[in-house]
Amino acid sequence: MVAAVREFLAGVRLLGRGLALITRRPRLFWMGAIPPAITSVLFLGVLIALFAQLPDLVGWLTPFADGWSSGAANLVRVLIGVATVGGVSLVMVISFTTLTLALGSPIYDKLSESVEREFGEVKELDEPITRGAARAVRQSAGLIAASALGALILFGGSFIPVVGQIVVPVVSAMFGGWILGVELIGSAFERRGLLRIADRRSALRRKRFRVLGLAVPTFLLLAVPFVGVVVFPVATAAGTLLARELLDEPAR
């Protein structure tokens, strides 16, 4: 347990190290802030629309409660409303990450390369642009589909007393953080010819708690509208450091 906590805290510290690296690169930071600013506006609009339609949506989902007492019906509808917002938020944060990386891919690749130059020569991937773009779209779609499936399962679990109110939020943050971790190390892994999602997952499993220490706080911060404008460039730098650690390369 002590070792797990130590590893988790080491992952949290990667965010601080990422911040230190990004403050020395103000031009790249401001460039890296543009894509999450755009996607934040889009997703804030989705959230506003969701909250505006939430009462009608919950009513549509709970016709079975119409004949119940007002207390029982209201309780069930509040639980379903909270579960709906949680499930949509989980998918939105993963989608936010994927869309932001797609919009700002050249910027984040450049930022990641800049971080790696701190440690020596930067590897380059020799691959046709069209092939790389097709692979990125395919992998992003797979990650979004996985997050949607996970959100659906967690949505169902949210109706279990106690488990739904305590365990499900924790599992949601860990699940979302893990998917986010897969995204954050992508650029560094691709430069080394490690192009499959399976390559990233295999490496992440070697230092699970360190990965969660970085990815879970990042995931929670990205769930707050417009905080991602600052967090995303920092997380990109931190993800590059994590990738080097997972591959047993110098990261200090």
Residue pairs with C-beta under 8 A, 6 or more apart in sequence:
4 209
5 209
7 207
7 208
7 209
7 210
7 213
8 209
8 210
8 212
8 213
9 213
10 210
10 213
11 207
11 209
11 210
11 211
11 212
11 213
11 214
11 215
11 242
12 213
12 214
12 217
13 213
14 210
14 213
14 214
14 238
14 241
14 242
15 214
15 217
15 218
15 234
15 235
15 238
17 237
17 238
17 241
18 234
18 235
18 236
18 237
18 238
18 239
18 240
18 241
19 234
19 237
19 238
21 115
21 118
21 237
21 241
22 28
22 29
22 32
22 111
22 233
22 234
22 237
23 29
25 111
25 114
28 107
28 110
28 111
28 114
28 233
29 233
31 104
31 107
32 104
32 107
32 108
32 111
32 232
32 233
32 236
33 229
33 230
33 232
33 233
34 104
34 107
35 100
35 101
35 103
35 104
35 107
35 232
36 96
36 100
36 104
36 228
36 229
36 231
36 232
37 226
37 229
38 103
39 96
39 99
39 100
39 103
39 228
40 96
40 225
40 226
40 228
40 229
42 99
43 92
43 95
43 96
43 225
44 225
44 226
46 92
47 92
47 225
50 57
50 85
50 88
51 85
54 81
54 84
54 85
57 84
58 77
58 80
58 81
58 84
59 77
61 80
61 84
62 73
62 76
62 77
62 80
65 72
65 73
65 76
65 77
66 73
68 76
79 158
79 159
79 164
80 159
82 158
83 155
83 158
83 159
83 164
83 168
84 155
86 154
86 155
86 158
86 168
86 169
86 172
87 151
87 152
87 154
87 155
87 158
88 151
89 223
90 147
90 150
90 151
90 154
90 172
90 175
90 176
91 144
91 147
91 148
91 151
93 176
93 180
93 219
93 222
93 223
94 143
94 144
94 147
94 176
94 179
94 180
95 144
95 147
96 222
96 228
97 180
97 183
97 222
98 140
98 143
98 144
98 183
100 228
100 232
101 108
101 140
101 183
101 186
102 136
102 140
105 136
108 187
108 233
108 236
109 187
111 233
111 236
111 237
111 240
112 187
112 188
112 191
112 236
112 237
112 239
112 240
113 122
113 191
115 237
115 240
115 241
116 122
116 188
116 191
116 240
116 244
119 244
119 249
119 250
119 251
120 250
122 191
123 191
123 192
124 191
125 132
125 190
125 191
125 192
125 193
132 190
135 195
139 197
142 197
143 179
143 182
143 183
143 197
146 179
147 175
147 176
147 179
150 175
150 179
151 172
154 168
154 171
154 172
154 175
157 163
157 164
157 167
157 168
157 171
158 164
158 165
158 168
160 168
173 216
173 219
173 220
174 212
174 216
176 219
177 211
177 212
177 215
177 216
177 218
177 219
178 204
178 211
178 212
178 215
180 215
180 218
180 219
180 222
181 204
181 211
181 212
181 214
181 215
181 239
181 242
182 197
182 200
182 201
182 204
183 239
184 214
184 215
184 218
184 235
184 236
184 238
184 239
184 242
184 243
185 200
185 203
185 204
185 239
185 240
185 242
185 243
185 246
186 200
187 236
187 239
187 240
187 243
188 239
188 240
188 243
188 244
188 247
189 195
189 199
189 200
189 203
189 243
189 247
192 247
194 200
194 203
203 243
203 246
203 247
204 211
204 246
206 246
207 245
207 246
210 242
210 245
211 242
214 235
214 238
214 239
214 242
218 231
218 235
218 238
221 227
221 228
221 231
222 228
222 231
222 232
222 235
241 251
242 251
244 250
244 251
245 251
